[in-house]
Amino acid sequence: MSKPLSVQELIKDYGPNRAVDKVSFEVEPGEIFGLLGPNGAGKTSIISIITTLERPTGGAVSVFGHDVVKDSRQAKVNLGVVPQEIINHGYFTVEEILKFHSGYFGIWENQKQIDFLLERLDLHVHRNKRVKQLSGGMKRRLLIAKALVHKPKLLLLDEPTAGVDIELRESLWGFVEELKAQGISVVLTTHYLEEAEQLCDRVGIIHKGQIRKVGPTSSLIKEFTQRRIQLTLKDQIAPVSHRWLVDQSANQLVFQVPADQGLGDLMSTVDFSYENVMDAQIMEGTLEDAFRRVLGEPTA
């Protein structure tokens, strides 16, 4: 069975400059995959090739086995795209936009899907409004409805929560989880790494045009971060010398321990009694910590 998305040895040059350098990754059925990287890393170029807006210099991209260059029309049938930029559709109404987009895919009787999306995305009360009358948040919802109106099996979300309020953000992620439960695959780009950590089954970290790491989100956090343990002691003790100690002040100690080590492992290596511990706080590593470490940046 073909993968929802397969990117193999992808290259994109702009004149003498290489923006994408032999990038490879795949998206599995029914998973949320995060494509993460700093500005200028090559994400936009990759997305432009997946969505057929640009042609690759080398390599191949396919959507459910359909090459985006050789069989672009069939690839588009299986792909829904929510762009980062909000597109102004002028004087058309919300419902007209969805009908037009259905027709683009040759779907002439699609009222049931249109009604569902209008209701689910809270656009039903705006269905007869012209797009220019909508708020920025409602325009973002319309882009999502437009991307899903032809029932694609792969959804690409390019910075979907940039500049939106918390309510819309939470509503969108709830909807994305519903889509995943229905077996729809999602590719997400975002600068909100806490969102990626919560949502993405796997992530690919790209930097300077190259994929630096691809893997399950939880595995990358475990591999590239450390657990912080903060101990508050009942009685002040002499300065501690320990390989995991990162800070000591008065009766408080902070340790950074490997992700596979816990409080018990730490206490077995210190020279003071657990009975002297008044409080212990354990702080797990985050995807942002892992992201920074993969890119070679300092972590907090």
Backbone bond lengths (Angstrom), bond angles and torsions (degrees), N, CA, C in turn:
res aa  C-N    CA-C-N  psi(-1)  N-CA   C-N-CA  omega(-1)  CA-C   N-CA-C  phi
1 M - - - 1.463 - - 1.526 109.94 -
2 S 1.331 117.11 133.76 1.457 121.65 -178.03 1.525 111.47 -69.76
3 K 1.316 116.09 146.11 1.456 121.55 177.71 1.532 109.58 -71.89
4 P 1.331 117.30 147.98 1.466 119.06 174.42 1.527 112.49 -54.71
5 L 1.335 116.29 -39.32 1.463 120.28 176.65 1.520 108.83 -145.21
6 S 1.318 115.01 130.88 1.463 121.03 176.84 1.523 108.70 -130.16
7 V 1.315 116.16 121.34 1.467 122.62 177.16 1.524 106.93 -117.09
8 Q 1.331 116.54 118.91 1.459 120.77 -173.50 1.526 111.44 -127.16
9 E 1.339 115.42 117.23 1.470 122.16 174.78 1.533 111.87 50.37
10 L 1.318 116.66 41.83 1.463 121.59 -174.25 1.529 111.27 -71.69
11 I 1.327 115.12 132.24 1.462 122.49 177.68 1.526 108.64 -127.98
12 K 1.327 115.92 137.35 1.460 120.64 172.77 1.518 108.98 -139.46
13 D 1.340 115.03 118.86 1.457 121.69 177.79 1.520 109.92 -109.89
14 Y 1.314 115.39 142.73 1.460 122.08 169.88 1.524 106.36 -118.99
15 G 1.324 115.57 96.83 1.454 119.21 -172.94 1.516 109.37 62.78
16 P 1.324 117.94 -129.74 1.472 120.44 -179.79 1.525 113.50 -81.53
17 N 1.317 117.18 -4.77 1.464 121.04 -175.31 1.524 111.21 -97.04
18 R 1.314 116.41 130.26 1.468 121.67 178.21 1.525 109.17 -98.19
19 A 1.332 116.51 112.47 1.468 121.64 -178.83 1.517 112.02 -88.48
20 V 1.332 116.85 -31.02 1.465 122.22 179.68 1.521 107.55 -131.21
21 D 1.326 116.51 125.59 1.462 120.96 -170.24 1.529 111.20 -123.80
22 K 1.319 116.01 92.38 1.465 123.43 175.06 1.535 112.02 54.73
23 V 1.300 115.64 52.19 1.467 121.91 -179.86 1.525 110.04 -84.35
24 S 1.327 116.02 133.02 1.465 121.81 177.48 1.523 110.05 -135.89
25 F 1.320 116.44 133.14 1.464 122.67 170.38 1.522 108.16 -166.59
26 E 1.313 115.69 161.42 1.462 121.54 178.25 1.521 109.77 -132.09
27 V 1.308 115.01 153.98 1.462 121.63 176.74 1.520 107.93 -114.48
28 E 1.324 115.65 130.63 1.456 121.79 -177.27 1.535 110.95 -86.30
29 P 1.323 117.24 159.21 1.468 120.33 177.22 1.524 111.60 -60.45
30 G 1.313 117.09 133.12 1.455 122.23 174.12 1.508 115.36 68.46
31 E 1.332 118.14 23.33 1.464 119.81 177.83 1.525 110.31 -114.71
32 I 1.325 114.91 158.31 1.458 121.77 172.55 1.522 106.87 -104.16
33 F 1.322 115.73 117.88 1.464 122.25 -176.48 1.519 108.89 -112.49
34 G 1.328 116.90 126.35 1.453 121.29 179.20 1.515 111.77 -99.59
35 L 1.323 116.40 125.45 1.463 121.84 174.25 1.527 106.88 -101.64
36 L 1.322 115.93 107.30 1.459 121.60 -169.48 1.521 111.21 -117.25
37 G 1.317 115.33 144.80 1.454 120.13 176.57 1.509 110.47 176.02
38 P 1.325 117.36 159.52 1.464 120.35 178.16 1.523 110.94 -70.50
39 N 1.317 116.73 169.87 1.460 120.64 175.72 1.523 109.89 -57.75
40 G 1.334 115.49 137.06 1.450 120.00 179.85 1.510 114.84 82.81
41 A 1.336 116.80 7.86 1.470 119.85 -177.36 1.521 112.71 -76.54
42 G 1.341 117.27 -22.28 1.460 120.70 -177.43 1.511 114.00 119.65
43 K 1.330 117.55 0.53 1.471 120.88 -177.49 1.528 111.56 -61.29
44 T 1.327 116.70 -45.62 1.467 120.47 -177.13 1.519 111.13 -62.01
45 S 1.315 117.01 -39.89 1.468 120.47 178.40 1.523 110.99 -64.29
46 I 1.326 116.91 -41.95 1.466 120.70 178.81 1.518 110.38 -63.09
47 I 1.325 116.71 -45.39 1.462 120.97 -179.97 1.524 110.46 -63.12
48 S 1.320 117.05 -41.10 1.465 120.76 179.88 1.520 111.56 -62.09
49 I 1.313 117.07 -34.32 1.467 120.61 177.99 1.522 110.66 -74.57
50 I 1.330 117.33 -43.18 1.469 120.38 178.23 1.518 110.76 -58.18
51 T 1.329 116.66 -40.56 1.469 121.36 -176.62 1.523 112.65 -87.71
52 T 1.314 117.53 7.84 1.475 125.92 175.84 1.527 113.46 69.46
53 L 1.317 118.27 14.83 1.463 120.13 177.10 1.527 111.33 -75.12
54 E 1.328 116.48 -26.05 1.458 121.14 177.44 1.523 109.43 -134.71
55 R 1.320 115.17 156.56 1.460 120.69 177.29 1.522 109.42 -99.34
56 P 1.318 116.59 142.71 1.468 119.33 178.39 1.521 111.46 -73.62
57 T 1.319 115.79 153.58 1.458 120.88 172.38 1.521 110.27 -78.02
58 G 1.326 115.43 -33.62 1.456 121.07 178.67 1.511 110.44 -159.11
59 G 1.327 116.15 169.06 1.458 120.56 -178.64 1.516 111.85 82.21
60 A 1.334 115.66 -169.06 1.463 119.93 -175.48 1.519 110.78 -148.06
61 V 1.332 114.79 148.02 1.460 122.84 174.40 1.515 107.71 -131.84
62 S 1.333 116.45 132.16 1.462 119.70 177.83 1.523 110.26 -134.39
63 V 1.325 115.34 146.89 1.460 123.57 176.55 1.521 107.20 -115.62
64 F 1.327 116.28 112.18 1.465 122.35 -174.83 1.526 110.88 50.27
65 G 1.327 115.66 43.29 1.454 121.43 175.63 1.510 115.44 85.12
66 H 1.320 118.16 -4.45 1.463 121.88 -178.92 1.527 109.81 -98.88
67 D 1.325 115.76 116.84 1.457 121.05 -178.86 1.529 110.21 -63.65
68 V 1.331 116.61 132.25 1.467 119.77 -174.83 1.524 112.53 -71.86
69 V 1.331 118.09 -13.50 1.458 121.45 176.12 1.524 110.45 -97.91
70 K 1.320 116.87 -51.19 1.461 120.89 -175.10 1.527 113.02 -78.24
71 D 1.325 117.11 -27.54 1.467 121.34 -176.36 1.528 109.16 -136.65
72 S 1.327 115.35 52.47 1.465 120.51 -171.10 1.526 112.81 -64.00
73 R 1.320 117.45 -36.64 1.462 119.01 -177.47 1.526 111.19 -63.30
74 Q 1.325 117.34 -45.34 1.460 119.84 -179.86 1.523 111.00 -69.84
75 A 1.323 116.85 -32.94 1.465 119.75 176.20 1.521 110.16 -62.45
76 K 1.334 117.21 -41.22 1.464 121.66 -179.38 1.523 112.24 -66.08
77 V 1.323 117.11 -31.25 1.465 120.51 179.50 1.521 110.76 -59.87
78 N 1.319 116.31 -34.47 1.463 121.30 -177.27 1.526 113.49 -92.30
79 L 1.333 117.33 1.16 1.460 121.82 -171.59 1.522 111.55 -122.28
80 G 1.334 115.75 129.51 1.460 121.68 171.17 1.516 108.73 -112.53
81 V 1.323 117.14 137.69 1.462 121.24 -173.97 1.523 110.57 -126.77
82 V 1.328 115.65 127.30 1.468 121.76 171.68 1.524 106.60 -109.42
83 P 1.345 118.10 102.75 1.461 120.40 -176.39 1.517 112.16 -73.00
84 Q 1.315 114.81 162.29 1.458 120.19 179.22 1.522 111.15 -69.73
85 E 1.337 116.31 -39.69 1.454 120.28 -178.45 1.523 110.43 -81.42
86 I 1.328 116.37 139.76 1.458 121.47 175.29 1.521 108.42 -81.86
87 I 1.331 116.42 120.00 1.459 121.77 -176.60 1.522 109.31 -91.10
88 N 1.324 116.76 132.50 1.461 121.53 179.57 1.521 109.40 -90.37
89 H 1.322 116.61 116.71 1.459 121.28 -179.38 1.527 112.19 -95.22
90 G 1.323 116.80 18.54 1.456 121.12 171.57 1.510 114.96 62.93
91 Y 1.318 115.49 -123.86 1.460 120.81 -169.53 1.523 113.88 -93.19
92 F 1.329 118.51 0.70 1.460 119.89 178.41 1.523 110.26 -72.88
93 T 1.324 116.04 151.48 1.460 120.40 176.34 1.526 109.68 -84.63
94 V 1.319 115.12 166.90 1.457 121.38 179.50 1.526 110.57 -57.49
95 E 1.321 116.88 -49.27 1.467 120.00 -177.72 1.523 111.41 -66.87
96 E 1.327 117.20 -36.88 1.465 119.63 178.50 1.524 111.16 -61.94
97 I 1.321 116.57 -40.81 1.466 120.11 179.14 1.523 110.60 -58.77
98 L 1.330 116.48 -44.27 1.465 120.23 -178.58 1.523 111.29 -68.27
99 K 1.321 117.60 -34.83 1.466 120.49 177.15 1.527 110.57 -69.12
100 F 1.328 116.54 -42.62 1.461 119.93 178.38 1.524 110.61 -61.21
101 H 1.328 116.12 -43.28 1.461 119.60 -177.43 1.530 110.76 -69.42
102 S 1.310 117.62 -33.05 1.467 120.51 173.87 1.519 109.71 -61.85
103 G 1.340 116.01 -44.76 1.457 120.65 179.91 1.514 112.76 -62.90
104 Y 1.331 116.60 -31.92 1.459 120.58 178.11 1.521 110.69 -58.24
105 F 1.329 116.18 -32.50 1.462 121.21 178.91 1.528 112.20 -96.97
106 G 1.320 116.63 12.93 1.458 120.78 177.18 1.510 114.33 74.58
107 I 1.340 116.98 21.73 1.468 121.18 179.58 1.528 107.51 -104.36
108 W 1.312 116.76 104.38 1.468 120.58 -174.01 1.521 112.62 -95.40
109 E 1.318 117.60 -22.69 1.467 121.41 177.60 1.525 107.80 -115.82
110 N 1.317 116.91 90.56 1.463 120.44 -172.11 1.526 112.01 -134.75
111 Q 1.332 116.46 23.85 1.460 119.60 -173.57 1.528 112.34 -63.79
112 K 1.331 116.55 -35.47 1.467 119.74 -178.82 1.529 110.78 -62.01
113 Q 1.329 117.40 -45.59 1.463 121.17 178.62 1.533 110.92 -66.57
114 I 1.316 116.81 -39.96 1.465 120.58 178.75 1.520 110.48 -62.60
115 D 1.325 116.73 -46.08 1.469 120.44 179.77 1.528 111.11 -62.60
116 F 1.331 116.12 -40.35 1.463 119.79 179.13 1.528 111.13 -61.33
117 L 1.325 116.82 -47.25 1.462 120.48 -177.88 1.526 111.73 -66.95
118 L 1.325 116.57 -39.31 1.465 119.76 177.62 1.524 110.85 -61.24
119 E 1.321 116.21 -40.94 1.462 120.91 -179.35 1.530 110.77 -71.99
120 R 1.325 116.13 -47.15 1.466 119.87 -174.49 1.521 112.17 -67.11
121 L 1.318 117.25 -32.09 1.459 121.31 -178.17 1.530 112.24 -99.17
122 D 1.327 115.80 15.11 1.473 121.64 177.00 1.525 112.51 57.16
123 L 1.324 115.68 36.73 1.460 121.23 177.24 1.521 112.52 -104.28
124 H 1.333 117.45 -3.24 1.462 120.36 -172.53 1.521 112.83 -61.33
125 V 1.326 117.30 -34.08 1.470 119.06 -179.66 1.527 111.23 -77.60
126 H 1.322 116.76 -8.65 1.470 121.03 -179.61 1.526 111.80 -110.86
127 R 1.311 117.83 9.26 1.459 120.58 -170.83 1.524 113.40 -58.73
128 N 1.331 117.99 -30.13 1.463 121.18 -178.21 1.529 113.14 -101.53
129 K 1.326 116.14 7.33 1.464 119.95 176.58 1.525 110.14 -83.22
130 R 1.307 115.63 147.04 1.455 119.53 173.24 1.536 108.45 -73.34
131 V 1.309 115.11 146.62 1.463 119.91 -173.53 1.523 111.53 -58.22
132 K 1.317 117.71 -35.68 1.462 120.18 -177.82 1.529 112.36 -66.54
133 Q 1.337 116.95 -13.99 1.462 120.81 178.99 1.531 112.48 -86.80
134 L 1.322 117.45 -9.63 1.458 121.01 -175.71 1.526 111.59 -81.30
135 S 1.325 115.10 153.58 1.460 120.94 171.90 1.527 109.14 -73.03
136 G 1.330 116.15 168.00 1.459 119.85 178.58 1.513 112.58 -59.52
137 G 1.344 116.83 -39.40 1.459 120.41 179.30 1.515 112.55 -65.17
138 M 1.337 116.84 -40.22 1.460 120.54 179.25 1.528 111.06 -70.03
139 K 1.322 117.12 -33.97 1.465 119.60 175.33 1.526 110.19 -64.24
140 R 1.326 116.16 -37.12 1.464 120.01 177.41 1.527 110.15 -64.36
141 R 1.325 117.25 -41.43 1.469 120.93 177.22 1.528 110.81 -62.48
142 L 1.332 116.08 -38.76 1.463 119.76 179.26 1.525 110.97 -63.97
143 L 1.322 117.16 -39.28 1.462 119.86 177.42 1.524 111.38 -60.89
144 I 1.326 116.24 -37.40 1.464 120.34 178.42 1.523 110.18 -67.94
145 A 1.334 116.45 -44.32 1.467 120.09 177.83 1.524 110.60 -61.07
146 K 1.311 116.30 -43.33 1.466 121.20 179.37 1.528 111.03 -60.40
147 A 1.337 116.34 -40.28 1.467 120.46 -179.29 1.517 112.52 -67.01
148 L 1.337 117.10 -25.66 1.466 121.37 -174.39 1.522 113.62 -104.87
149 V 1.326 117.89 -2.44 1.463 119.90 -171.29 1.530 112.28 -64.70
150 H 1.330 117.71 -27.12 1.468 120.36 -179.22 1.537 112.16 -97.81
151 K 1.336 116.55 13.52 1.462 123.74 176.23 1.537 112.87 57.14
152 P 1.327 117.58 55.79 1.468 119.75 177.69 1.520 111.05 -70.83
153 K 1.327 115.39 159.01 1.466 120.59 178.49 1.532 112.48 -99.11
154 L 1.339 115.44 -4.80 1.464 121.33 176.55 1.520 108.05 -135.12
155 L 1.329 116.20 126.33 1.462 121.73 -179.01 1.522 109.25 -116.67
156 L 1.332 116.44 128.79 1.457 121.79 177.81 1.524 108.73 -109.22
157 L 1.322 115.86 119.23 1.463 122.23 -179.07 1.526 108.81 -111.56
158 D 1.321 116.56 109.72 1.458 121.51 -177.78 1.527 109.56 -99.92
159 E 1.324 116.61 102.38 1.469 122.98 -178.64 1.535 111.24 49.24
160 P 1.331 118.22 54.67 1.471 120.24 -172.26 1.517 114.53 -68.57
161 T 1.336 118.31 -20.50 1.466 119.41 -176.96 1.525 112.40 -107.75
162 A 1.321 116.88 12.52 1.466 119.48 178.67 1.526 109.77 -65.08
163 G 1.320 116.43 119.96 1.455 120.86 175.67 1.511 115.84 76.25
164 V 1.339 118.43 16.32 1.466 119.76 179.47 1.527 109.51 -108.61
165 D 1.339 115.43 161.77 1.462 119.16 -177.01 1.529 111.14 -79.48
166 I 1.319 115.29 169.80 1.463 121.40 -175.38 1.525 111.24 -62.65
167 E 1.328 117.17 -39.23 1.466 120.56 -178.26 1.519 111.23 -60.77
168 L 1.331 116.78 -46.81 1.459 120.38 179.24 1.521 110.60 -65.85
169 R 1.321 116.43 -39.29 1.462 120.50 -179.84 1.526 110.88 -60.06
170 E 1.323 116.57 -47.63 1.463 120.67 -179.87 1.523 111.17 -66.01
171 S 1.341 116.58 -38.86 1.461 120.60 178.59 1.523 110.78 -64.03
172 L 1.324 115.91 -42.83 1.464 120.54 -179.87 1.516 111.18 -62.59
173 W 1.330 117.18 -45.32 1.462 119.06 -177.64 1.525 111.61 -68.15
174 G 1.330 116.81 -32.89 1.457 118.79 173.92 1.514 111.43 -62.25
175 F 1.326 116.10 -40.11 1.463 121.20 179.07 1.525 110.69 -67.69
176 V 1.325 116.92 -39.63 1.467 120.51 178.40 1.527 110.72 -61.67
177 E 1.330 116.95 -40.15 1.468 120.40 177.03 1.527 110.59 -63.10
178 E 1.324 117.42 -37.03 1.468 120.79 176.55 1.523 110.57 -63.59
179 L 1.325 116.58 -42.90 1.463 120.65 179.56 1.522 110.77 -62.33
180 K 1.321 115.91 -42.09 1.461 120.23 177.52 1.523 110.45 -59.85
181 A 1.334 117.15 -42.91 1.466 121.29 179.80 1.523 111.50 -62.57
182 Q 1.331 116.69 -24.62 1.464 121.45 178.13 1.526 112.25 -86.22
183 G 1.338 116.68 0.37 1.457 120.49 178.24 1.511 114.72 92.50
184 I 1.332 117.45 6.29 1.461 120.96 178.64 1.530 109.37 -80.97
185 S 1.320 116.21 133.75 1.463 121.36 177.46 1.522 109.35 -87.41
186 V 1.324 115.94 145.62 1.464 121.19 -176.66 1.526 109.42 -130.62
187 V 1.321 116.02 131.84 1.461 122.23 170.74 1.522 106.87 -109.72
188 L 1.323 115.98 125.44 1.460 121.84 -174.08 1.521 110.61 -122.66
189 T 1.325 116.25 130.59 1.458 119.91 166.44 1.523 107.22 -112.58
190 T 1.311 116.69 135.61 1.457 120.78 -179.14 1.519 109.84 -159.79
191 H 1.336 115.64 150.29 1.458 120.53 172.08 1.523 110.87 -95.29
192 Y 1.341 116.71 -5.55 1.462 120.99 177.34 1.527 108.05 -87.83
193 L 1.321 116.79 91.04 1.457 120.20 -172.84 1.519 112.75 -68.98
194 E 1.339 117.55 -24.99 1.461 118.75 176.11 1.529 110.45 -66.88
195 E 1.333 117.31 -32.29 1.460 120.76 175.17 1.521 110.53 -68.16
196 A 1.314 115.84 -44.89 1.463 119.74 179.24 1.525 110.99 -60.69
197 E 1.326 116.43 -40.05 1.464 120.09 179.30 1.521 111.15 -62.89
198 Q 1.316 116.69 -39.36 1.456 121.14 -178.03 1.521 112.39 -73.97
199 L 1.338 116.61 -35.53 1.461 120.54 -170.04 1.522 114.85 -98.09
200 C 1.330 116.90 -38.55 1.461 119.85 -165.33 1.529 112.56 -83.23
201 D 1.324 115.06 131.38 1.462 120.64 173.10 1.527 110.10 -71.13
202 R 1.331 115.36 -41.53 1.464 121.08 177.85 1.523 108.47 -137.90
203 V 1.327 115.19 157.97 1.460 119.93 176.38 1.519 109.80 -136.11
204 G 1.323 114.74 153.76 1.453 122.12 170.27 1.516 108.03 -120.43
205 I 1.315 117.10 126.98 1.464 121.74 -178.85 1.524 108.35 -103.01
206 I 1.332 115.38 120.60 1.461 121.07 -177.07 1.523 109.45 -114.80
207 H 1.334 115.31 141.11 1.466 120.69 -179.56 1.522 108.69 -151.27
208 K 1.318 115.85 129.54 1.463 122.32 179.39 1.527 111.23 53.61
209 G 1.343 114.74 41.51 1.453 120.50 173.92 1.509 115.92 81.91
210 Q 1.326 117.37 0.13 1.459 120.58 -177.37 1.526 111.11 -123.10
211 I 1.322 115.38 144.59 1.462 120.10 173.19 1.527 108.27 -75.60
212 R 1.320 115.50 120.31 1.457 119.75 179.97 1.524 112.15 -90.05
213 K 1.328 116.23 -32.59 1.465 119.24 -178.61 1.520 109.45 -161.68
214 V 1.331 116.48 139.60 1.469 123.05 173.50 1.518 107.69 -132.96
215 G 1.324 116.75 133.94 1.455 118.96 177.64 1.507 112.48 174.47
216 P 1.336 116.55 174.76 1.466 120.58 175.83 1.524 110.23 -57.89
217 T 1.313 115.99 139.21 1.460 120.68 -176.32 1.524 111.78 -55.91
218 S 1.318 116.17 -47.39 1.469 119.97 -177.81 1.524 111.60 -63.99
219 S 1.331 117.07 -35.65 1.467 120.47 -179.70 1.523 111.56 -69.01
220 L 1.337 116.69 -39.01 1.460 119.46 178.91 1.522 111.02 -66.66
221 I 1.333 116.52 -38.76 1.464 119.57 177.58 1.525 110.14 -62.39
222 K 1.322 115.69 -43.10 1.466 119.87 -179.49 1.523 111.61 -66.74
223 E 1.330 116.54 -38.07 1.465 120.64 -176.65 1.527 112.83 -72.98
224 F 1.333 116.64 -35.94 1.464 119.24 -169.68 1.529 114.95 -112.69
225 T 1.318 117.93 5.46 1.464 118.71 179.08 1.524 110.70 -127.52
226 Q 1.316 114.36 170.03 1.454 121.28 175.84 1.523 109.50 -123.93
227 R 1.303 114.95 156.72 1.467 121.87 178.15 1.529 108.58 -89.85
228 R 1.329 116.55 133.22 1.468 120.96 177.06 1.525 109.15 -99.64
229 I 1.315 115.97 129.49 1.465 121.91 178.05 1.527 108.19 -121.16
230 Q 1.315 114.75 121.20 1.466 120.63 179.71 1.522 109.40 -109.46
231 L 1.314 116.10 121.26 1.461 122.15 -178.84 1.526 109.78 -109.52
232 T 1.323 115.54 130.01 1.460 121.48 172.25 1.521 107.64 -107.68
233 L 1.322 116.39 121.54 1.464 121.42 -174.11 1.526 111.23 -97.31
234 K 1.328 114.83 151.20 1.468 120.40 176.94 1.525 110.63 -69.42
235 D 1.322 115.22 -42.72 1.460 120.79 -177.59 1.522 109.74 -120.55
236 Q 1.301 116.01 138.52 1.455 120.87 178.12 1.524 110.10 -65.67
237 I 1.334 115.74 141.75 1.464 120.55 -178.95 1.524 109.62 -124.17
238 A 1.306 115.33 169.75 1.462 120.89 178.30 1.528 109.64 -66.58
239 P 1.326 117.84 159.51 1.465 120.45 178.20 1.529 111.63 -51.07
240 V 1.326 114.96 135.91 1.460 121.85 -176.48 1.523 109.85 -98.71
241 S 1.307 116.29 137.87 1.462 121.70 172.83 1.528 107.72 -111.27
242 H 1.324 116.40 114.62 1.463 120.39 -176.70 1.526 108.85 -152.71
243 R 1.324 116.61 141.27 1.464 120.69 -175.48 1.528 112.76 -64.79
244 W 1.345 118.43 -22.56 1.463 121.12 -179.14 1.526 112.98 -98.90
245 L 1.322 117.84 -5.16 1.464 120.73 -176.54 1.532 110.60 -73.21
246 V 1.345 116.02 130.49 1.465 120.29 177.90 1.522 111.95 -117.19
247 D 1.338 118.19 -17.55 1.463 119.81 179.97 1.526 110.16 -160.09
248 Q 1.329 116.18 140.93 1.459 121.19 175.30 1.520 108.50 -142.54
249 S 1.341 116.32 129.40 1.461 120.92 176.95 1.519 108.36 -148.45
250 A 1.335 115.77 126.27 1.469 121.45 -179.24 1.522 109.69 50.84
251 N 1.333 116.73 -115.44 1.468 119.72 -177.52 1.525 111.79 -107.20
252 Q 1.331 117.25 28.51 1.466 120.22 -179.22 1.524 110.19 -125.94
253 L 1.344 115.37 134.73 1.458 122.29 179.82 1.521 109.33 -125.78
254 V 1.328 116.39 139.73 1.463 121.29 177.07 1.525 108.42 -123.35
255 F 1.329 115.65 126.48 1.459 122.25 -179.92 1.530 109.68 -118.86
256 Q 1.312 116.08 147.19 1.461 122.05 168.47 1.517 107.02 -112.50
257 V 1.328 115.82 115.85 1.461 120.26 -175.85 1.518 109.13 -116.42
258 P 1.315 118.59 154.84 1.460 120.79 176.17 1.527 111.39 -54.86
259 A 1.329 115.75 150.08 1.464 120.26 -174.45 1.522 112.78 -61.05
260 D 1.339 117.26 -23.34 1.466 119.45 -179.60 1.529 112.22 -93.14
261 Q 1.337 117.35 8.68 1.462 121.76 178.39 1.529 109.10 -111.44
262 G 1.332 116.12 147.49 1.454 120.66 -178.08 1.512 112.65 -123.26
263 L 1.339 114.86 -167.45 1.458 120.64 -178.03 1.524 111.28 -61.97
264 G 1.330 116.56 -41.34 1.460 120.02 179.70 1.515 112.22 -61.49
265 D 1.348 115.83 -40.53 1.464 119.93 178.42 1.525 110.54 -63.31
266 L 1.341 115.95 -41.27 1.456 119.70 179.11 1.524 111.50 -63.90
267 M 1.332 116.25 -48.74 1.464 119.88 -175.33 1.524 112.19 -64.13
268 S 1.321 116.69 -25.08 1.470 119.18 179.34 1.522 112.18 -75.39
269 T 1.352 116.38 -8.03 1.467 119.23 -177.08 1.529 113.46 -115.29
270 V 1.342 117.82 0.79 1.470 119.99 179.67 1.527 109.73 -102.32
271 D 1.341 115.48 162.81 1.466 119.21 -175.47 1.526 112.73 -105.41
272 F 1.340 116.99 26.61 1.459 119.73 172.36 1.522 108.83 -127.93
273 S 1.316 115.91 158.23 1.458 121.49 -172.56 1.527 111.84 -79.67
274 Y 1.338 114.54 146.62 1.469 119.98 175.67 1.524 110.68 -63.03
275 E 1.342 116.27 -24.14 1.463 120.06 179.49 1.527 111.81 -65.48
276 N 1.323 116.75 -19.09 1.464 120.98 178.43 1.531 112.44 -86.50
277 V 1.345 116.55 -2.51 1.467 120.50 -179.23 1.524 109.37 -88.16
278 M 1.319 116.47 117.34 1.458 121.53 178.88 1.526 111.43 -85.99
279 D 1.340 116.65 -33.35 1.468 120.43 -178.09 1.522 108.79 -154.64
280 A 1.326 115.49 144.56 1.465 121.34 176.89 1.523 109.01 -132.14
281 Q 1.310 116.64 125.63 1.462 122.09 177.41 1.522 108.91 -117.51
282 I 1.330 114.97 129.49 1.463 120.69 -178.92 1.523 108.47 -113.01
283 M 1.325 116.54 123.43 1.464 122.23 -179.16 1.524 109.01 -117.04
284 E 1.323 114.75 117.86 1.460 119.56 -178.40 1.528 110.41 -77.18
285 G 1.332 115.27 156.55 1.455 120.48 173.47 1.518 110.28 -68.07
286 T 1.309 116.92 159.43 1.460 122.14 -178.17 1.526 110.29 -119.37
287 L 1.333 114.81 168.07 1.459 119.25 176.01 1.528 110.38 -63.23
288 E 1.323 116.85 -34.39 1.470 119.05 177.64 1.522 110.85 -62.94
289 D 1.338 117.03 -39.79 1.467 120.23 176.02 1.528 110.63 -60.51
290 A 1.343 115.87 -46.00 1.464 120.66 -179.91 1.527 110.68 -63.80
291 F 1.327 116.04 -42.70 1.465 122.14 179.40 1.527 110.38 -57.32
292 R 1.314 116.30 -48.00 1.464 120.64 -179.17 1.533 111.47 -64.45
293 R 1.318 115.75 -38.84 1.465 118.73 -178.74 1.532 110.85 -69.06
294 V 1.325 117.47 -39.82 1.468 120.69 177.74 1.528 110.29 -61.94
295 L 1.345 115.83 -37.65 1.464 120.30 179.93 1.524 113.06 -82.50
296 G 1.344 116.22 -4.00 1.451 120.01 179.36 1.504 114.17 79.77
297 E 1.351 116.34 21.08 1.460 120.41 179.20 1.523 109.48 -95.71
298 P 1.331 117.54 153.64 1.473 119.90 177.55 1.512 111.35 -68.27
299 T 1.323 116.37 145.40 1.459 121.76 176.42 1.513 109.24 -103.42
300 A 1.354 113.77 161.64 1.466 118.29 -178.01 1.511 110.84 -67.68
